[in-house]
């Protein structure tokens, strides 16, 4: 099987601009099938050199292994570039980029059969947990540092609606579901992943 690789240069200011921090229209013409001679979706890996003012880094989008890698010879990490690649759209949410994660074929069961869905949330240097509780119709946010993230709760509410629509063809309304920020938690003293799982 032939592995197709695409490489194009990215000045982070080209992609990251505007009020939302993301401007797809400024770069969309770079990857048209007419320009490339093939569809970018046919590539197993896409190498994206990122220019950081006086330094170059590399992002590898690995479609086959479903991951992203940020490579920097100086050991830096540009979380904004990674967020732009992982979360697209004006609202910072794109269901199509995650819809395949929960197919019945992949999981071995339907996610919609679950009473509770546990969603680990990575907060740059910290992990939190959101529980989508279908049975009690609420969203619970658990953070061992006592943080609150209303955007994550909004995104997961939207995700719940989109997931049911996509997998069952049904419309659900979660606007009446409670959003609870759980405070009765042990305080974190070491690694947050332990608290998350």
N, C-alpha and C positions, 0 to 999 in steps of 0.2 A: 504494500500500500504506500503510495507516494504521500509524503508529508509536505504540505504547502505552508510556506512561511511568508508572512508579510511584514515589512519594516517600514515605518515612516516616522519622521521627526516631529516632535511636539515641543513647542515652546509653551510652558505652562500658562503663560499669559494669554495664549491664543484660545485655549479651551476653558480656562477659568476666568470668567469675566462677567460683568453684569451684576444685577442685584441678587440673583440666586447663586452666584458663584459657579455657574455652569452654562455654557453657550454652545450647544451642539451645532447650531446653524453656521457658526464661524468655521467649522472644520468638516462638515458633512460632505462637501464636494471632493475631499481628499480621497475618498474610498468608493467612488461610484464604480459600478461594474464596467462602464465604458472606459474610464480612466485606467483601471487596473487590468482589464481583460478577463477578469473572473470575479466571482463574488467573495468578499471578505469572509463570509460565513463558511466558505469551503476550507479555510485555513485551520490547521490544528493549533498553531501558535502564532501570535501576533507580537512582534517586538516593537516597542514604542520608546525610542530615545526621548528623554525629557530634559530640556535645557533649563537649568536653574541659575540664571544670570551669568555666573562664571564657571559653572560646573555642569557636567552631563551625568545623568542617571539613566537607568533602563527599567521599564516596566514590561514584564512578559505576561501576556494574556494567554493562558493555556486552556483552550476550549475542551480538549480531550480529557484533561484531569480536573476540569472545572475549578481552576484557581488562578490567582494573580500573584505575581512576585514583583517586589520592588528591590532593585539591585543598585546599590550605591557604594562605590569604592571608599567613600569617606564615612560609611556607616550611618548616614542620615536616613530619615524616613519622612516622606512627604505625604502626610495623611490626607491632605486636601486633594492631591492628584488621585490617590487610591479611592477616596470617596466619590470623586467624579466618575471614575471608571466603574465602580460597584453600584452606585445609586444614581440613576439618571432621571430625567424629567424635571419639570418646573417645580414640583412639590418635593423633590428629593425621594420619590417613591416610584418604582416601576415594577408592577406585578409580573410582567412578562419575563423579567430577568431572574425570577425565582420560582415561577410556576411549575417547572419540571422537577423541582426538588421533592415534591410531595405527590407524585403520581402513584397510583395503587401498584403499578408494576414495580416501581423502585422501592416502595416501603413494604410491600407484601400485604398491605391492608389499606383501607381508606382512612385518611386523616380525619374525615368527618365522623368516623365511628368513635373517636376519642372524646372522653368527657373533659379532659384537660390536655392542653398542648403547652409544653415547656419550651420557651424561646430564650436561649442565652443571648445576651446583648453585649457586644464589645464596645466599650467606651474609651477608645484610644489606649489607655494604660490600665483599664479596670473593667471587670466583668460584672454584669448585673443579670437579673432573670425576670422575664415577664411570663406570667401564667395566663393563658387564655382559658377561662373556665366556662365551658359551654353549659354545663349542668346548672351552675348558679348564676349564669349570665353576667360575668364580670371579668375585668382585666386586673391582674395583680402585679404590681411592680415591686421587686425586692432588690434592695441595694444595701450591702453591708456597710457602706459609708454614709447611708442615709440620704442619698441623692434622689432627685425627682426629675423625670424627663417626660414632659407632656407630648413632645413630638413623637417619641417612640410609641407612646400609647395611641396617638392618632393614627400613626402608620399601621400599627397592628390591628386597629379597629378596621381600617380600610382593607388591609390584607384579609381579614376574616370574611368580609363581605365578598371580596374578589375570589377568594378560594372556594367558597360555597357556590358562587355563580359559575365559576369555571368547571368545577368537578361535578356538581349536581344540577346545574342549570336553574337553580332556585335563587330568589332574591331574599336576603334576610336584612333585618334592621337591627343594628347594635347600638343605636343612639341612646336607648334606655338602659344599656348595660352600665353597671357601676365601674368606675375606675378607682382602684384602691392602691394607695402607696403604703405598703406594709412597713410599719415602724417597729414592731415587736420582734426584732432580729438581734442576734449576737453582733457586736461590733467587730469589724475586721482588724486582726492584729498581724496577719501575714498575707498569704496568697489568696486573692479573691475568688479564684476558680473553685477552691474548696467550698466556699460558701455558695457558689452558684450551683454546684452539683451535689 
